[in-house]
Amino acid sequence: MKNFITGVFTLMTMGFTFAQFNVDVTSQNGNLNTATVDQTGLLNINTLTQDGNRNDADIDQVGAFNTNDAESIGNRNNIDVDQTGLGNSNEVSQLGNRNSADTWQLGLFNSTEQTQIGRRNEASSVQLGTDNSVTQYQDGRRNSASAWQVGDENLAIQYQDGRRNDASLIQVGDENIAGQAQIGRRNEATGLQVGDSNFLVQYQDGNDNSASNDQIGDGNIAVALQLGDDNTAMGVQIGDGNELYQVQSGDDNTAIDVQMGDDNYAMVSQSGDSHMHTGTQMGNNNSLTVTQSN
């Protein structure tokens, strides 16, 4: 990862023999709010606003030019931020009650943005590397979103509007892109990208849908689109340059696809209810198109 770890720890051990100063601006309005801010290094900047009761924030910044801009408006919200390195940035906005937002950044120029509106939402972002980006948006109640990035220049976007949705994403490698959108209730989306330049989109509009995609290799594309209730989409890609598209419009549909090899193509379209598809492609340059309707 461009030897970022070596650079980070070199930065940490330099001792900053030149003039050092950090900036903290914390505002508390309400009752029983708690905030702990620890800054070590040069020109780390923290801006924190707590407006309400019993909000809690723990901010740790080690290194140089790290920035954190956070606000909790409501009651019993929690923010936990750990930044180690150079030029990392984090933004958190909480509007509601009992929301939780966690960020851990180790490296250079990573960015995280978290927005929570409602109650009891949970968001977590872990970034180890350089120039990684995470955006998490939650509007509703009891939604959960987690993103892990290990590598450089990865992009993750998670959007949740509803209740009890669960989205998780792991990216290991460089220049991977993933987006997860959930509208409704009790939807579940999981994504794993190991390699470089993989692309993943999971979109769920309805209730009780499940989407799972694993990409191991380089340059793979996977899209899972679910419109309706109780649909299941699963995809596994091992190799390079594979493409998988699963579109489900209706209820109780199931699509399971496995691609092992390079440059395989699969397009699955299910319209209506209760369709079942299982596809396996082992080898190179295979093509599969499936259309199911009723």
N, C-alpha and C positions, 0 to 999 in steps of 0.2 A: 504494500500500500504506500508506495513512494517513500518508504522508510520514515513514515510520519511518526511512528512511535519513538524512534531514535531522536528525531528532531524535537518532539515534545519534551522528552525527558532531559535533553540537552538544555532546552529553554528553562526547565524547572530548576536545573542545578547551576545555572549561571550566577545566581545570587543577586542579580539586578544591582550591580555596584553603582550604577547611575541613579539619579533621583527617581524615587518611586512615589506614586500616589494613586489611589483608587477613589471612586465616587459612589456614594450610596445616598439615595433619596427615598425614605420610607415614610408613608403617611397612614395613620390608623385612626379610624373614626367609628366608634362603637364601644362595645364592652368585651373584655376577656379575649381580645385578639393577641396572638403571639407571633413574633418574627425573630428569626436568628439569621444574621448575615455575617459571613466570613469571607474576606477578600485578601488574597496574597498575590503580590505581583505588581504589575504596572498598568494603570489606566483600565482596570476592570470597572464596569459601570452597572449598577443595579438600581432599578426604579420599581418600587413596590407600593401598592395601594390596597389597604384593607378597609372596606366599608361595610360594617355589619357587626355580628357578634360571633365570638369563638372561632374565628378563622385562624389558620396556622400556616406559616411559611418558613422554610428552611433553605437558605441560599448559600452555596459554596462556590467560590470562584478562585481558581489558581492558574496563574499564567499572565497573559497580557491581552488587552483589547477585547476581552469577553464582555458581552452585554446581555442583560436580562431585564425584561420589561413585563411586569406581572401585576394583575389586579384580581382581587376577590371582592365581588359585590354580592352580599348575601350572608348566610350563616353557615358555620361549620365546614367551610371549604378548606382544602389542603393543597399546598403547592410545595414541591420538593425539586430543587434544581442543583445539579452538580456539573460544573464546567471546569475542565482542565485542558489547557492548551492555549491556542492563539486564535483570536478573532471568531470565536464561536458566538452564536446569537440565539436567544430564546425569547419567545413572546407567549404569554399566557393571559387569557381573559376568561374569568368565571363569573357567570351571572345566574345566581340561584343558590341552592343549599346542598351541602354535603357532597360536592363534587371533589374529585381528586385528580391532580395532574402531576406527573413525574417526568423529569428530563435528566438524562445523563449523557454528557458530551465529552469525549476524549479525543483530541486531535486538533485539526486546523479548519477553520472557516465552515463548520457545520451549522445548520440552521434548523430550528424547530419552531412551529407555530401551533398553539393549541387554543381552541375556543370551545367553551362548555356553557350551554344554556339549559337550565332545567335542574333536575335533582339526581343525586347519586350516580352521576356519570364518572367513568374512570378512563383516563388517557395516560399512556406511557410511551416514551420515546428514548431509545438507546442508540447512540451514534459513535462508532469507533472508526476513525479515518479522516478523510479530507473532502470537503465540499459536498457533504451529504445533506439532503433536504427532507424534512418531514412536515406535513400539514395534517392536522387532525381537527375535525369539526364535529361537535355533538350537540344535538338539539332534542331534548326529551328527557327520559328517565331511565336510569340503570343501563345505559349503554356502556360497552367496554371496547376500547381500541388500543392495540399495542403494535409498535413498530421497532424492529431491530435492524440496524444497518452496520455491516462490517466491510469496509472497503472505501472506495472513492467515487464521488459523483453519482451516488444513487439517489433516486427520487421516489418518495412514497406519499400518497394522498389517501386519507381515510375520511369518509363523510357518513354521518349517521343522523337520521331524522326519524325518531320514533321511540320505541321502548324495548329494552332488553335485547338489543342487537349486539353481536359479538364479532369483531374484526381483528385478525392478527396477521402480521406480515413479518417475514424474515428475509433479508437480502444480504448475501455474502458474495462479494465480488465488486465489479466496477460498472458504472453506467447502466444499472438496471432501473427499470421504471415500473411502478405498480400503482394502480388506483382501485380502491374499494369503496362502493357507495351502497348504502342500505337505507331503504325507506320502508317503514312498517314496523313490525314487531317480531322479535325472536328469530331474526335471520342470523345465519352464521357464515362467515367467510374466512378462509385461511389460505395464505399464500406463502410459498417457499421458492426463492430464486437463488441458485448457487451457480455462479459463473459470471459472464459479462454480457451486457447489452440485451438482456431479456426484457420482454414486455408483457405485462399482465393487467387485465381489467376484469373486475368482478362487479356486476351491477345487479342489485336485488330490489325489486319493488313489489311488496306484498308481505306475507307473513309465513314464518316457519320454513323458509328456504335455506338450503345448504349448498355452499360452493367451496370446492377444495382444489387447488392447483399446485403442483410441484414442477419446477423447471430446473433441470440440472444440465448445464451445458452453456452454450453461447448462442445468442441471436434467436431464441425461441419466442414465439408469440402465442398467447392464450387469451381468449375472451369468453367469459361466461355471463350470459344475459338471462335473467330470470324475472318474468312478469307474471305474478300469480302467487299461489300458496302451495306449500309442501313440495316444492320441486327440489331435486337433488342433481348436482352436476359435479363430476369428479374428472380431473385430468392430470396425467403424469407424462412429462416429456423428459426423456434422457437422450441427449445428443445435441446437435446443432441445427439451427435453421428450420425447426419444425413449426407448423402452424396448426392451431386448434381453435375452432369456433363452435360454441354451444349456445343455442338460442332456445329458450323455453318460454312459451306463452300459454298459460293455462295452469292446471293444478295436478299435483301428484305425478309429475313426469320425472324420469330418471335417465341420466346420460352419463356413461362411464367410458372414458377413452384413455388408452395407453399408447404412447409413441416412443419407440426405442430405435434410434438411428438418426439419420440426417435428412433434412429437406422433405419430410412427410407433411401431408396436408389432410385435414379432416374438417368437414363442415356438417354439423348436426342441427337440424331444425325440428322442433317439436311444438305443434300447435294443437291445443285441446287438452284433454285430460288422460292421465294414466298410461302414457306411453313409456316404453322401456327400450333402451339402446345400450349395447356394449360393443366397443370397437377396439381392436388391437392392431397396431402397425409395427412390425419388426423388420427393419431393413432401411432402405433409402429410396427416396423419391416416389413413395406410394401416395395415392390420392383416394379419398373416401368422401362421398356425399350422401347424407341420409336425410330424408324428409318424412315426417310422421304427422298426420293430422286426423281429426275426426270432428 
